[in-house]
Structures are given as C-alpha cells and as structure tokens.
Amino acid sequence: MESFLSGPSVQSYKKLSSWFSFEKDNLILVHSGKIDIGQHVSSSLALICSKITGIDYNQVEVIRLNTDFTPDEGKTASSLSMPHSGSAIKAASFTLRKYFLNYVINKLGISENNMIFENGIVIDKVSNKSFSYWDFSQTEEYINIEIPEILEEEELNEFQYQNKQKIEIKTINEIVTGKYKYVHDLTFSNMLHARIIRPPNYYSRFISIDQNILKKLEEDNIKLIIKGSFLAILSSEEFLVVKYLKLIKNYIIWENVKNLSQGSLFDLLVNNNRDTLNVRTGGEAFKEDVPNLKNINKKGFKNLKSEFKKSYLMHGPIGPSCACAIFENKKLKIYSHSQALYDLKVILVKFFKMKEEDVTLFFSPGSGCYGHNGADDAAFEAAILSKEMPNKHILLKWTREDEHCWEPYGSASINRLNGTIDQQGNIVYWSHEVFSDTYITRPTEKELNNFISYKFINNNFNKNKHTPKTAAHMGIHRNLDPLYDFQEKRLVKNLVHDLPLRTSALRTLGAFANVTATEAFLDELANSMNIDPFEIRIKHLNDKRAINVLFDLKEQMSKEKIGIDHARGIAFSRYKNSAAYCAVGVELFINNELDVILKNTWITVDAGEIAYEDGIKAQVEGGFIQAASWCLYEEVKFDTKEVISKDWENYRIIEFNNIPIIKSNVIDQPGHPYLGVGEVVAGPTGGAISNAIYNALGERIRTMPFTKENIKNDLLK
C-alpha cells in the first residue's frame, strides 16, 4: 500500500461538499466533471464511493455533468477520467468516512465498542440512537471539510478493499430495451426541429436560392436561416424538415472557391510544407535541430528500415451528432454529448458576449464519439439558431451524411523507422519519424474557426495553419517514444500543413499509428535475428509491471493450441508511458481471397487498483473491436471535390461475423493509483494484427487498412 495522491481535480476543488451532496431517501449524489459515454466511469465512481463509505451501491448516484453544479475537470479525454475523477472520489470518500467517524466518536460520544456502523448509519448499541452521513452533511463541520492532497498509508490501511464486488450497471435495462433517453430523444412543448443545409465541400460559398422554394417554405411555415454561407431550416414538424432538406438542395447555387488538395494523400504527407520537431526521450517535442539518420555498419549487426501508412479515419458514431439549445430570458441553455462542455461554455460566453452565469451546458448522452466528432459543432450550431429563434428549444440533428462528411477526422499518417540490432539481440539504434496532420483542433476562444459553421458564417475558407504541440505525448507524437530502453533513439515529429481534410482528436490521437508501427518494426528486428517476440520486448524493458503484463499474456496464449493454418502476433504498449499497461495477442486466418479473419484475442491489462473489473474488461474489449475495425476496414475516401464516404456502404466497419473470441485479464494492484484504461488497447491491437498478418503471409503489409486490395498492392511491390 502506498500513500495516495488525491490528484489535480482536488487541487481545484478542495471542499468535500464540491464532490458530494446528500438527498432525501438516503441517496448520496457524487459530483464529477467527467462524462460517461459508455466507458462505465459512472459505475466505477459509484462503486468507489460505495466501497469506501460503506453506503449501499444502489444508494449512490453519479449526477450528469452540469456546468453550474459539477466540478470543472476539463475535457473527458486522454484516458484521464479515473486518474482525475476516480482519484478525487476515492480521496473524498476516505475523507468523508474519517471525519464522520471522528465526529461520531468525539462530538456525540459514541464509543467504537458500542457502535454499529453500516450503510452510512451509526447506531449506538447503548442508547439505540442513530446518526448518519445525511445528518452529518447538515453540520457546520461538514461544510468546512477540505480533502487533503495526500492520504497517508496508515489511513488507507484502515480500509479493507473489496475489489471483486459485482454490480449491475444502473442504466443497463433501459439501454438494452430502448428506453434510455439520449439527446436525440429530448422533447419540449415549444420545440423546433432543425437541420443544416450543407454545401458541396469545405470551400463552397452561398450565392443564391430560388424564390420558388422560398414560397413553398413559407406555405409550410418552415423557417429558413441564412447567415453568410451558413443555412438552416427549422419547423415544429420534424418530417417537414427532413422532406425540405432533400428538396431545397436543388434550388441553391453555390460557388466553389477551391478544390480539395490535389495529388496522392501519401505523397502530400511527405512533400507538403511542414514543421519538424525533435522528440526527446520522455516524449516532449522541441523546435531544435533534428539529428541526422545514422547507418551503423558493424560486423554481425542488422540494419533495417520500414514504412507504414494509415489513411484518414472517421469517428462514425452510430448516432450522428445532436444538440438542443434555448435562449430565453437572456440566458442560454444547451444540452450536448460533447466531451468538452466546460471548454465549450467559455467559448460561447465570449462569442455571444454573455455573462458566465447566463450560460449553462448540460451533458445529455449521445452516441460515443471518443475523440472530437461533430458534437461541439452541433452544439455551436444549435446555439446560433436559438439566438435567431429565442424562447424555443431548438433540437438540431446531424444527418448520417453530415457526420460522415463534416466531422473532423483522425489524421492520415506515415511512419518511417530505421533500426540496428546487434548479435546479442540488443537494439542499439532506433529511429522513428512520423508525418501527420494535427489532432489538436478543438475550438477555443482564439480559434473559433475550428467550428465548421463559424467559417461558413464568415465566408472564411482559409485553412488554419496549426502550431505544433510540444508537450509530452501530445497529438501526433503520442507514444512516438516507446517504453522500451533502446541504446540510442532518434524521434522526429513532422506536422504537415495544407492537407485535404479537416482533422481533430480521434481516440488515442497519434498513438494508434505510432504504436502499431513500433510494434511491427520491433518484430521485424526480432525476426532478422530469430528472436522470440516476447523475448525481444522483455529484454528491452526495465519496468517490472510491463514485464509482468507480457508474461501474463504469454501464459494466457500458451493455454490454447493454435488453429490449423492460423497465425499469431503480439504487441505491447504503455499508453503515453504513464497510463495503463496493455499487451495484446491475436490469432487470425487469411483465406484465399485475402480476407483477414480474426479468430482469437487475448488481452492483459494493468490499470493500477481495480475499481470495477467488468468495466475495465468492457473498455479494453470494446477498444479492441474499434481498433480492429480501423486496422482491417476503415478508410475515408475523397476526391478533389468532396468526401465520397457518405454512408456505411462507402465507409465499411467491422461486422459481427469478424469479431473474435476475446479473453481479457486484469492484473490488480491494490492501493496503487488508478491508471487510465480507455485508449490503451488501440495501438497494441494494430501491432498484434500487423504481426499476425506477417506470420500468416511471410510478408509485411505496410498500408492500413489491411483490406484485400491493400494486401494485394503491398504484396506486388
């Protein structure tokens, strides 16, 4: 057991009352600034509170984010929900329990020997009087309690952990029966339905609209909003909005300002203007001279080079983005599934020149975007329309085509690697250079142009030039520096400008491509010296927990015989070198048509202390499926005029018939800090699939997705 840090969230919100409130019927409300979009954060936080305070799990409720009420914990991103909010709730729960029992003993005079303490209530066996957390919350002492930054080991040792407690996700029945309410399901008595009339592409200026369609809109009481090249239609009848959205596009004239970038995507990635930064060991990037590439020429040493390509990826949530807004009594309220509601509030306050207290954002569940899809854009658009149509709730829904064509994508990238391995299997030189567009384009007070509709309102079609981020493991250089101890590393980040499509944060940012390339190239070096893939990884790790994760994966995989004509591959990473450890093993089969068929998957994770084991397993198993889909199928296609991947037919995702049997194991570390787990599996999944495909074909496939077309093309090179 170690001393426990309450974390950065508590540094901003020290009062215990910032994290808990107590309701009638013995209900405790947990306040969190993180949102739950299917990653089981709410269940984990409720379980932490329950186990530590002794309150029944069913009496603990995690309230949805509300910018007027819940702590500002920043974006729900980067696998930080448990390190931030989990640590805060753990510290708050210990603090509540400690001060409550001290109050009972010292202020009420109830001795420990005469005390019955269960479910948040103390009963004095002598007098039969009771005192509860709910009673305590009304005292002056409770109001003034502050959470310490550090919980000492002796305090923690007083509590007996019960990490294997089984629970039921509170909303599971509503979700599986279709009764769960998403933002799309919101209804209000004075509500208008809205859709945005999208232009042909990013660079289309509105010229005119036919008068005949305007008359029809007026006859059916359809409101048309035109602000620059931003157009929207609204009606109290949703079917009319849908009907006219299809019709009206035939009556609008747009001017094409310019085309999307010309030329091959991967040629653009290496030939366009770019900022080049040196990434030092530790993961920080610096604007300094980049070391020249070395070629170590010694007897018995093997020098290898490799290149891996990744196309643009789409968030593609099953439910397109949506938001609801109302401007009433000089106050703006917005319901959104954005992962960055506090950031969004700051922007809207400035944009509309309103007082901070007059803008409130509520989290309302939507289809999980895991990154930055169209949720912020939809919220901004709904807010614009609510100002145009005050005193009415505006429910704005994106269409499937909106989501596929207008969301910001995960960037395409190229990874180039060079390495040298000696006769003893030591990697003496490692060079990894990545070329990619930015992932950091969330709207800010200074960068309103990152809202797609802001650009059209102002007819501003200039592509933003982004400044490269330098913080450790930020953006496209996330996990460029691996956890492995190589004798010499050369790590280079190339932020490429003027690429065709709009990009922003997609789950894992650059880590998916970087880890996939790292783990594939590591196998290439191992194969060149006939070294076992587990051995070469363990040989270059000094972190005992990392080594244990690999040993556990090896043990799990050894329990099952490999199928006939099947092949296996493994990969490992520690996400951002600071979050959870994860190793993945994949078994697959490649048929005569070059289709990749996944058969078995093994996953081992060390995420620190287990708060909710089933939640961790659900996250890594779901994360594997998503990353496998990226590896095998997903690719945003476009030409010089527009995005072609407008629907599921033209943007293929993994289907149930290619989901393997997944076996996951979680290594518990009681008393250790919570480590973020949401994104840890993506990179190792890519590496494991890449390595398994190599072992099946005897040739390295270097272009993702690993479709039969890309496999054929790479085999022919």
C-alpha atoms as one frame of an Amber mdcrd trajectory, in Angstrom:
protein
   0.000   0.000   0.000   1.309   3.439  -0.944   0.351   6.956   0.038  -2.377
   8.120  -2.283  -2.467  11.435  -4.162  -5.936  12.927  -4.419  -4.982  14.346
  -7.812  -5.299  17.575  -9.809  -9.094  17.845  -9.570  -8.964  18.112  -5.771
  -6.358  20.856  -6.042  -9.029  22.971  -7.750 -11.965  21.761  -5.639 -10.729
  21.126  -2.096 -14.090  21.284  -0.308 -15.666  17.911   0.373 -19.051  19.436
  -0.467 -17.829  20.025  -4.039 -17.919  16.263  -4.580 -20.931  15.056  -2.616
 -24.438  16.133  -1.864 -26.968  14.256   0.235 -30.583  13.842  -0.769 -33.701
  12.524   0.933 -34.324   8.787   0.945 -30.711   8.176   1.963 -29.330   8.976
  -1.501 -25.792  10.300  -1.955 -25.037  12.204  -5.146 -21.493  12.035  -6.472
 -20.381  15.101  -8.443 -17.968  14.547 -11.293 -16.759  16.757 -14.109 -16.190
  13.718 -16.319 -18.885  12.261 -18.522 -19.886   8.679 -19.188 -20.363   7.850
 -22.845 -20.268   4.116 -22.363 -16.896   3.656 -20.680 -18.503   2.837 -17.263
 -16.953   5.798 -15.466 -20.172   6.457 -13.536 -20.369   2.861 -12.340 -16.715
   2.948 -11.273 -17.108   6.207  -9.344 -20.274   4.991  -7.623 -18.553   1.740
  -6.687 -15.516   3.553  -5.257 -17.769   5.707  -3.109 -19.845   2.720  -2.033
 -16.920   0.511  -1.040 -15.116   3.178   0.957 -18.033   4.900   2.684 -19.966
   1.688   3.282 -23.101   3.077   1.605 -25.045   0.581  -0.478 -24.183   0.884
  -4.161 -27.837   1.386  -5.058 -27.944   4.476  -2.862 -25.075   6.143  -4.711
 -25.795   8.109  -7.872 -23.317   9.921 -10.090 -25.048  13.010 -11.445 -24.615
  14.111 -15.029 -22.293  17.000 -15.748 -23.867  20.420 -15.349 -21.577  23.432
 -15.719 -23.471  25.266 -12.941 -23.120  22.454 -10.443 -20.369  19.907 -11.083
 -16.596  20.444 -10.784 -14.718  21.585 -13.862 -12.333  18.693 -14.530 -11.550
  19.684 -18.089 -12.259  17.502 -21.084 -13.247  13.873 -20.728 -10.322  12.685
 -22.798  -6.883  11.128 -22.854  -7.895   8.257 -20.507  -7.856  10.631 -17.524
 -11.317  10.052 -16.027 -10.109   7.597 -13.389  -6.749   9.280 -12.654  -8.607
  12.578 -12.170 -12.190  11.946 -11.081 -11.575   8.443  -9.718  -8.727   9.673
  -7.530 -10.815  12.641  -6.362 -13.796  10.497  -5.396 -11.562   7.986  -3.640
  -9.924  10.769  -1.614 -13.283  12.428  -0.930 -14.815   9.128   0.212 -11.958
   8.406   2.623 -12.177  11.954   3.940 -15.940  11.732   4.442 -15.655   8.424
   6.277 -12.818   9.627   8.505 -14.422  12.918   9.546 -17.815  11.304  10.030
 -16.492   8.658  12.408 -14.373  11.230  14.245 -17.487  13.385  14.704 -19.497
  10.442  15.982 -16.798   9.461  18.471 -15.604  12.889  19.621 -18.736  15.075
  19.327 -21.501  12.548  20.010 -19.517  10.448  22.448 -20.328   7.080  20.884
 -17.500   4.661  21.585 -16.219   2.328  18.874 -17.062  -0.668  21.065 -20.726
   0.356  21.268 -21.037   1.329  17.609 -22.876  -0.450  14.811 -21.786   1.101
  11.513 -23.442   0.000   8.315 -24.803   1.608   5.169 -23.751   5.108   6.207
 -25.503   4.982   9.589 -24.033   4.630  13.091 -26.252   3.146  15.798 -25.321
   3.430  19.479 -25.977  -0.015  20.987 -26.418   1.566  24.441 -28.897   4.356
  23.652 -30.158   2.961  20.319 -29.763   6.466  18.859 -28.567   6.768  15.270
 -26.546   9.251  13.294 -25.965   9.123   9.522 -23.893  10.694   6.784 -27.032
  12.597   5.864 -27.231  14.047   9.381 -23.539  14.861   9.252 -23.942  16.747
   5.973 -26.125  19.296   7.796 -23.456  20.164  10.351 -21.151  23.174  10.226
 -18.174  20.861  10.471 -19.059  19.091   7.225 -19.323  22.357   5.294 -15.742
  23.291   6.200 -14.040  19.953   5.497 -11.226  20.029   2.962  -9.794  16.988
   1.204  -6.046  16.520   1.809  -3.720  16.357  -1.189  -2.126  13.195   0.188
  -3.787  10.334   2.054  -1.231   8.658   4.239  -0.580   4.928   4.176  -1.859
   4.316   7.707  -5.192   5.949   6.875  -5.592   3.818   3.795  -4.686   0.647
   5.657  -7.710   1.108   7.892  -9.935   0.236   4.958 -10.306  -3.308   3.693
 -10.601  -3.372  -0.087 -13.335  -5.436  -1.703 -12.368  -5.107  -5.347 -14.276
  -8.097  -6.663 -17.705  -6.740  -5.794 -20.176  -7.457  -8.593 -22.628  -4.783
  -9.614 -25.152  -4.099 -12.303 -24.802  -1.023 -14.472 -27.709   1.121 -13.351
 -28.890   2.071 -16.826 -28.370  -1.306 -18.485 -32.052  -2.297 -18.558 -33.095
   0.982 -20.151 -30.277   0.804 -22.707 -30.946  -2.731 -23.927 -34.719  -2.215
 -24.033 -34.522   1.059 -25.936 -35.972   3.149 -23.107 -32.781   5.070 -22.353
 -33.057   8.755 -23.244 -30.393  10.239 -25.473 -30.030  13.855 -26.525 -31.812
  12.901 -29.765 -34.879  11.912 -27.701 -35.329  15.256 -25.929 -38.786  16.769
 -26.260 -40.148  20.128 -25.130 -43.545  21.695 -25.664 -42.182  24.648 -27.635
 -39.552  22.807 -29.637 -38.382  23.352 -33.210 -36.538  20.718 -35.212 -33.546
  21.906 -37.214 -31.216  20.701 -39.943 -28.208  22.397 -41.531 -28.151  22.771
 -45.318 -24.603  21.702 -46.123 -22.674  22.940 -49.154 -20.845  20.589 -51.554
 -17.499  20.887 -49.704 -15.337  22.932 -47.299 -14.788  25.666 -49.865 -18.303
  26.430 -51.147 -19.750  29.951 -50.895 -23.523  30.546 -50.895 -24.672  32.578
 -53.903 -28.474  32.437 -54.113 -31.651  30.464 -53.537 -34.602  30.110 -55.931
 -37.625  32.223 -54.993 -39.989  29.335 -55.798 -38.643  27.222 -52.934 -38.899
  30.192 -50.595 -42.628  30.390 -51.299 -43.053  26.679 -50.532 -41.145  27.087
 -47.269 -43.395  29.955 -46.282 -46.556  27.980 -47.134 -45.476  25.134 -44.837
 -44.280  27.506 -42.079 -40.659  26.439 -42.469 -38.154  28.957 -41.135 -35.023
  29.481 -43.236 -31.935  30.991 -41.573 -29.169  32.386 -43.784 -26.008  33.816
 -42.202 -23.236  34.169 -44.769 -22.886  30.660 -46.212 -24.467  29.047 -43.141
 -28.010  27.873 -43.919 -30.534  26.052 -41.742 -34.220  25.164 -41.829 -36.498
  24.800 -38.819 -40.030  23.577 -38.176 -42.174  22.237 -35.370 -42.723  19.170
 -37.578 -39.602  17.049 -37.973 -40.834  15.207 -41.063 -41.213  18.548 -42.884
 -37.614  19.472 -42.063 -36.398  16.130 -43.414 -38.546  16.499 -46.530 -37.347
  20.005 -47.356 -33.705  19.231 -46.569 -33.662  16.831 -49.508 -35.665  19.157
 -51.746 -34.038  22.511 -51.072 -30.553  21.499 -52.193 -31.791  21.516 -55.786
 -32.682  25.209 -55.525 -29.438  26.599 -54.118 -26.465  27.879 -56.099 -23.016
  27.569 -54.524 -19.696  28.892 -55.771 -16.732  26.548 -55.421 -13.890  28.678
 -54.035 -11.296  25.955 -54.494 -10.932  22.178 -54.645  -9.579  19.817 -52.058
  -5.845  19.275 -52.257  -4.559  17.666 -55.424  -2.337  14.593 -55.608  -1.855
  11.344 -53.732  -2.529  11.613 -49.997   0.684   9.854 -49.020   2.718  11.988
 -51.435   1.218  15.094 -49.832   2.180  13.830 -46.376   5.891  13.762 -47.174
   6.084  16.607 -49.717   3.901  19.366 -48.243   5.174  22.190 -46.078   5.708
  21.028 -42.506   7.129  21.822 -39.081   9.788  19.346 -37.980  10.489  18.827
 -34.267  12.881  16.681 -32.294  11.146  14.433 -29.752  13.368  13.641 -26.800
  13.219  10.591 -24.591  10.314  11.332 -22.246   8.016  12.321 -25.102   8.431
  16.121 -25.260   8.890  17.764 -28.651  11.347  20.618 -29.223  11.903  23.055
 -32.055  15.589  22.248 -32.386  17.921  20.634 -34.843  16.909  17.073 -35.609
  19.733  14.506 -35.504  20.762  13.028 -38.837  19.766   9.463 -39.589  22.553
   7.017 -38.718  23.673   3.907 -40.540  25.629   1.773 -38.067  27.908  -0.519
 -40.039  29.385  -3.190 -37.750  30.037  -6.856 -38.355  27.115  -9.042 -37.360
  24.746  -6.069 -36.885  21.493  -5.915 -38.831  20.232  -2.611 -40.207  16.577
  -2.444 -41.217  14.200   0.235 -42.397  10.434   0.240 -42.737   7.463   2.435
 -43.591   3.824   2.228 -42.535   0.874   4.177 -43.926  -2.517   4.969 -42.366
  -5.486   6.599 -44.078  -7.876   9.145 -42.593 -10.202   7.562 -40.039 -13.748
   8.578 -39.171 -15.408   8.680 -35.750 -18.582   7.495 -37.449 -20.795   7.193
 -34.360 -23.889   5.079 -34.885 -25.991   8.023 -33.724 -24.987  11.225 -35.570
 -24.192  14.358 -33.561 -27.041  16.259 -31.958 -27.678  19.175 -29.590 -30.575
  21.095 -28.105 -30.448  24.782 -27.166 -32.757  27.501 -25.899 -32.153  31.229
 -25.499 -34.709  32.574 -23.060 -34.756  35.461 -20.568 -31.266  36.444 -21.723
 -29.968  33.024 -20.688 -28.592  30.272 -22.920 -29.013  26.594 -22.088 -27.511
  23.807 -24.174 -27.885  20.039 -23.968 -24.982  18.248 -25.615 -22.988  14.997
 -25.686 -19.704  16.867 -26.130 -16.718  15.646 -24.126 -15.596  19.233 -23.513
 -18.606  21.095 -22.128 -16.659  23.415 -19.846 -14.398  24.478 -22.711 -17.455
  24.959 -24.892 -19.081  27.178 -22.279 -16.069  29.520 -22.185 -16.197  29.860
 -25.971 -19.933  30.542 -26.118 -19.740  33.131 -23.338 -17.174  35.041 -25.356
 -18.802  34.536 -28.765 -22.239  35.738 -27.649 -20.786  38.350 -25.256 -22.797
  36.966 -22.362 -22.197  36.702 -18.638 -20.714  33.411 -17.469 -23.635  32.798
 -15.114 -26.098  33.155 -18.010 -24.731  30.193 -19.995 -25.316  26.630 -18.778
 -24.407  23.397 -20.505 -25.886  20.045 -19.574 -24.475  16.693 -20.559 -27.077
  14.637 -22.357 -25.981  11.188 -23.584 -25.283  10.713 -27.249 -23.534   8.180
 -29.369 -19.980   7.963 -28.078 -17.542   9.869 -30.250 -14.339   9.039 -28.306
 -12.396  11.991 -29.510 -13.837  15.018 -31.235 -16.573  14.291 -33.718 -19.356
  16.723 -34.599 -20.711  17.158 -31.053 -19.134  20.581 -30.429 -20.097  21.771
 -33.920 -23.709  20.678 -33.390 -23.862  22.467 -30.015 -22.493  25.661 -31.569
 -24.984  25.458 -34.448 -27.897  24.869 -32.076 -26.787  27.879 -30.010 -26.643
  30.082 -33.141 -30.150  29.024 -34.122 -31.531  29.525 -30.608 -30.343  33.142
 -30.699 -32.141  33.547 -34.035 -35.317  31.901 -32.689 -35.484  32.819 -28.975
 -37.845  31.290 -26.409 -37.983  27.957 -28.224 -35.982  24.813 -27.741 -34.031
  24.050 -30.921 -33.276  20.359 -31.433 -30.596  20.139 -34.104 -29.755  16.722
 -35.507 -26.953  15.967 -37.897 -27.742  13.543 -40.687 -25.685  10.461 -41.484
 -24.136  12.349 -44.391 -23.391  15.320 -42.108 -21.494  13.067 -39.720 -19.555
  11.243 -42.407 -18.648  14.308 -44.452 -18.368  17.138 -41.932 -16.997  15.722
 -38.700 -13.246  16.286 -38.130 -11.368  13.060 -38.928  -8.456  11.283 -37.371
  -5.426  12.258 -39.413  -3.721  10.153 -42.024  -0.068   9.442 -41.303   3.184
   7.892 -42.453   5.618   6.271 -40.020   9.226   5.719 -41.110  11.508   3.591
 -38.981  15.192   2.650 -39.062  16.900   0.378 -36.579  20.029  -1.585 -35.811
  20.226  -4.777 -33.748  23.460  -6.414 -32.616  24.400 -10.087 -32.434  23.146
 -10.368 -28.842  19.721  -9.067 -29.777  20.238  -5.575 -28.348  18.644  -2.743
 -30.302  21.497  -0.251 -30.449  19.802   2.320 -32.670  16.162   3.258 -33.165
  14.795   5.989 -35.420  11.086   6.702 -35.735   9.771   9.599 -37.805   6.058
  10.394 -38.153   4.368  12.603 -40.785   0.810  13.612 -39.923  -1.765  16.387
 -39.741  -2.754  17.869 -36.397  -5.092  16.214 -33.922  -5.436  19.314 -31.733
  -8.188  21.430 -33.285 -10.905  21.717 -30.685 -12.481  25.178 -30.838 -11.032
  27.747 -28.456 -11.710  31.395 -27.660  -8.956  32.310 -30.118  -9.727  29.636
 -32.705 -13.433  29.895 -33.414 -12.597  28.903 -36.983 -12.357  25.350 -35.693
 -16.164  25.376 -35.678 -17.036  24.413 -39.231 -20.132  26.648 -39.268 -18.208
  29.656 -37.968 -16.138  29.508 -41.139 -19.278  29.498 -43.276 -20.972  32.280
 -41.300 -17.965  34.477 -42.033 -17.255  33.084 -45.518 -13.743  32.355 -44.348
 -12.388  29.454 -46.378  -8.737  29.731 -45.411  -7.360  26.572 -43.869  -5.962
  27.181 -40.394  -2.208  26.841 -40.017  -1.644  24.972 -36.785   1.200  25.418
 -34.362   2.868  22.137 -33.396   2.236  20.987 -29.840   5.288  20.224 -27.773
   4.022  18.683 -24.517   4.932  15.082 -23.791   2.966  12.563 -25.842   0.760
  15.263 -27.320  -1.036  14.973 -30.622   0.778  13.184 -33.420   3.829  12.317
 -31.301   1.828  10.427 -28.645   3.719   7.203 -27.872   6.325   8.027 -30.500
   8.763   7.497 -27.629   8.201   3.864 -26.607   8.612   2.473 -23.105  11.473
   0.291 -24.310  15.088   1.073 -23.386  16.973   1.243 -26.668  20.602   2.330
 -26.593  20.011   5.329 -28.855  16.751   6.870 -30.027  16.022   9.338 -32.819
  12.410  10.512 -32.683  11.051  13.070 -35.142   7.653  14.731 -35.436   6.539
  16.261 -38.741   3.375  18.356 -38.527   2.276  18.577 -42.162   0.212  21.536
 -43.396  -2.345  22.053 -46.174  -3.638  18.503 -46.240  -7.049  17.825 -47.803
  -9.422  17.046 -44.936 -10.438  18.572 -41.626  -8.879  16.744 -38.689  -9.094
  16.707 -34.913  -8.827  14.387 -31.950  -9.708  10.782 -32.652  -9.292   8.204
 -29.917  -5.583   7.771 -28.991  -4.516  10.639 -31.307  -1.190   9.597 -32.876
  -0.660   6.617 -30.562  -2.571   4.147 -32.728  -0.312   4.610 -35.752   2.863
   5.118 -33.705   2.449   2.020 -31.532   1.326  -0.098 -34.492   4.469   0.900
 -36.400   6.715   0.489 -33.331   5.469  -2.987 -32.533   5.544  -4.150 -36.154
   9.101  -2.907 -36.647  10.188  -4.440 -33.337   9.050  -7.807 -34.704  10.934
  -7.130 -37.934  14.150  -6.608 -35.977  13.453  -9.704 -33.864  12.750 -11.835
 -36.934  16.014 -10.731 -38.523  17.892 -12.352 -35.610  15.445 -15.227 -34.984
  14.479 -13.850 -31.572  11.144 -14.701 -29.939   8.754 -11.686 -29.959   8.148
 -11.929 -26.210  11.876 -12.179 -25.550  12.859  -9.067 -27.507  10.256  -6.974
 -25.694  11.142  -8.197 -22.213  14.844  -7.789 -22.997  14.315  -4.041 -23.589
  12.050  -3.315 -20.628  13.123  -2.302 -17.124   9.597  -1.766 -15.820   8.579
  -4.831 -13.763   4.862  -4.211 -14.251   5.343  -4.057 -18.009   7.277  -7.333
 -17.939   4.584  -8.992 -15.803   1.908  -7.959 -18.309   3.853  -9.649 -21.108
   4.449 -12.788 -19.039   0.739 -12.954 -18.225  -0.201 -12.621 -21.900   2.265
 -15.355 -22.827   0.775 -17.648 -20.193  -2.779 -16.974 -21.368  -1.921 -17.678
 -25.007   0.045 -20.843 -24.167  -3.070 -22.465 -22.713  -4.625 -22.831 -26.185
  -3.326 -24.595 -29.262  -3.055 -22.552 -32.413  -5.558 -23.457 -35.136  -4.547
 -25.113 -38.413  -3.374 -22.505 -40.960  -3.761 -19.830 -38.298  -1.104 -17.292
 -37.307  -0.487 -15.286 -34.155   1.008 -11.927 -33.358   1.607  -9.925 -30.177
   2.204  -6.313 -29.248   2.648  -4.204 -26.106   2.485  -0.589 -25.034   2.020
   1.599 -22.019  -0.302   4.349 -23.180   1.519   7.717 -23.006   4.113   5.821
 -20.908   2.037   6.878 -17.897  -1.417   5.284 -18.202  -2.285   1.575 -18.136
  -0.043  -1.210 -19.434  -1.526  -3.393 -22.147  -0.408  -6.444 -24.127  -2.482
  -7.980 -26.917  -2.246 -11.315 -28.663  -4.159 -12.039 -31.873  -4.801 -15.257
 -33.767  -6.132 -14.946 -37.301  -6.607 -16.693 -40.609  -6.229 -15.319 -44.154
  -8.397 -17.031 -46.763  -7.686 -17.450 -50.460  -9.410 -14.151 -51.252  -7.009
 -12.401 -48.814  -9.734 -11.599 -46.309  -8.344 -11.334 -42.769 -10.478 -13.415
 -40.386  -9.958 -12.807 -36.667 -10.244 -15.938 -34.521  -8.919 -15.355 -31.003
  -7.706 -12.417 -28.981  -6.019 -12.266 -25.592  -5.613  -9.015 -23.676  -3.730
  -8.385 -20.436  -4.050  -5.025 -18.682  -2.511  -3.477 -15.581  -4.531  -0.365
 -14.726  -3.461   0.021 -11.108  -6.009  -0.648  -8.420  -9.168  -2.218  -9.807
 -12.241  -0.124  -9.106 -14.613  -2.023 -11.370 -13.145  -5.068 -13.113 -16.031
  -5.680 -15.521 -15.848  -2.034 -16.578 -12.139  -2.346 -17.399 -12.748  -5.519
 -19.394 -15.626  -3.916 -21.283 -13.444  -0.944 -22.191 -10.484  -2.940 -23.470
 -12.656  -5.445 -25.324 -14.675  -2.666 -26.959 -11.463  -0.774 -27.677 -10.018
  -3.849 -29.362 -13.059  -4.158 -31.637 -12.819  -0.490 -32.611  -9.080  -0.698
 -33.325  -9.513  -3.958 -35.253 -12.078  -2.169 -37.395  -9.567   0.617 -38.050
  -6.916  -1.959 -38.976  -8.998  -4.051 -41.343 -11.684  -1.854 -42.870 -11.883
   1.860 -42.164 -10.727   4.498 -44.640 -12.167   7.921 -45.512 -12.270   8.219
 -49.297 -12.428  11.532 -51.150 -11.685  13.180 -54.472 -10.802  16.772 -55.374
 -14.410  17.896 -54.920 -15.866  16.090 -51.922 -15.756  13.280 -49.382 -17.059
  10.090 -51.009 -17.549   8.091 -47.782 -21.044   9.497 -47.216 -22.667   6.373
 -45.769 -21.914   2.934 -44.324 -21.779   1.412 -47.779 -18.816   3.627 -48.615
 -17.238   3.572 -45.169 -17.036  -0.020 -44.088 -16.683  -1.007 -40.434 -16.148
  -4.362 -38.784 -19.176  -6.659 -38.622 -20.199  -9.224 -36.040 -19.041 -12.130
 -38.187 -15.418 -10.992 -37.782 -15.416 -10.383 -34.042 -13.031 -12.917 -32.471
 -13.352 -14.693 -29.147 -11.843 -12.165 -26.725 -10.302 -13.191 -23.412  -9.143
 -10.375 -21.162  -7.297 -10.465 -17.865  -6.831  -7.545 -15.482  -3.888  -7.532
 -13.057  -4.927  -5.909  -9.786  -2.594  -3.517  -7.966  -4.390  -2.717  -4.666
  -3.522   0.679  -3.257  -1.801   1.857  -6.421  -3.117   4.868  -8.391  -5.828
   4.384 -10.967  -4.373   4.321 -14.469  -6.457   5.377 -17.447  -7.562   2.382
 -19.499  -9.943   3.706 -22.179  -7.400   4.049 -25.008  -4.643   1.651 -24.042
  -5.584  -1.252 -26.299  -5.723   0.502 -29.695  -2.005   0.623 -30.504  -1.200
  -2.930 -29.321  -4.191  -4.154 -31.338  -2.755  -2.630 -34.507   0.685  -4.053
 -33.797  -0.611  -7.538 -32.954  -2.769  -7.726 -36.100   0.093  -6.455 -38.264
   2.459  -9.054 -36.800  -0.063 -11.868 -37.141  -0.634 -10.968 -40.796   3.133
 -11.082 -41.364   3.320 -14.502 -39.728   0.454 -15.696 -41.946   1.827 -14.359
 -45.249   5.561 -14.186 -44.675   5.430 -10.613 -45.988   4.948  -7.334 -44.146
   1.808  -5.386 -45.165   2.512  -1.701 -44.651  -0.704   0.080 -45.622  -3.744
   0.315 -43.324  -6.463  -0.675 -43.519  -5.363  -4.248 -44.247  -8.020  -4.768
 -46.894  -7.588  -7.363 -49.601  -6.864  -4.522 -52.044  -4.069  -3.070 -49.899
  -2.672  -6.540 -49.175  -2.533  -7.292 -52.915  -0.882  -3.970 -53.694   1.741
  -4.360 -50.966   2.494  -7.955 -51.999   3.063  -6.827 -55.578   5.612  -4.144
 -54.582
